[in-house]
Amino acid sequence: VQSEKKLLRDVLKVGDVYFNTGDLLLLDRRGFLYFHDHIGDTFRYRS
């Protein structure tokens, strides 16, 4: 299944599971996540 390939396991601790959306997040010392960018197959247009 395609969605199974997008699952990331044991990222921060054993047993956790994350879905890889292509979003790049930053985790600070307090445990807060912040959106930073989107990576992967995106289309960007410049005029």
C-alpha positions as CSV (number, residue, x, y, z in Angstrom):
1,V,0.0,0.0,0.0
2,Q,1.3,3.5,-0.9
3,S,0.4,5.1,2.4
4,E,2.4,2.4,4.3
5,K,5.6,3.6,2.6
6,K,5.0,7.1,4.0
7,L,5.0,5.9,7.6
8,L,8.2,6.7,9.6
9,R,8.7,4.6,12.7
10,D,10.9,5.1,15.8
11,V,11.7,8.7,14.9
12,L,12.0,10.3,18.4
13,K,11.4,7.2,20.5
14,V,10.8,3.5,20.0
15,G,7.2,2.8,19.1
16,D,6.3,6.2,17.7
17,V,4.9,6.5,14.1
18,Y,4.7,9.6,11.9
19,F,3.2,10.1,8.5
20,N,5.7,11.7,6.1
21,T,3.8,14.6,4.5
22,G,6.9,16.3,3.2
23,D,6.6,19.1,5.7
24,L,9.9,20.1,7.4
25,L,9.3,20.8,11.1
26,L,11.6,22.1,13.8
27,L,11.4,20.8,17.4
28,D,12.5,23.2,20.1
29,R,14.0,22.4,23.5
30,R,10.5,22.6,25.1
31,G,9.0,20.1,22.7
32,F,7.1,22.5,20.5
33,L,7.0,21.8,16.8
34,Y,7.2,24.6,14.2
35,F,6.5,24.5,10.5
36,H,9.7,25.5,8.6
37,D,9.2,24.5,4.9
38,H,7.8,21.9,2.6
39,I,10.2,19.5,0.8
40,G,9.6,17.1,-2.0
41,D,7.7,17.3,-5.2
42,T,6.3,20.8,-5.0
43,F,5.7,23.3,-7.8
44,R,7.1,26.8,-7.3
45,Y,6.4,29.6,-9.7
46,R,8.3,32.8,-10.1
47,S,7.1,35.7,-12.2
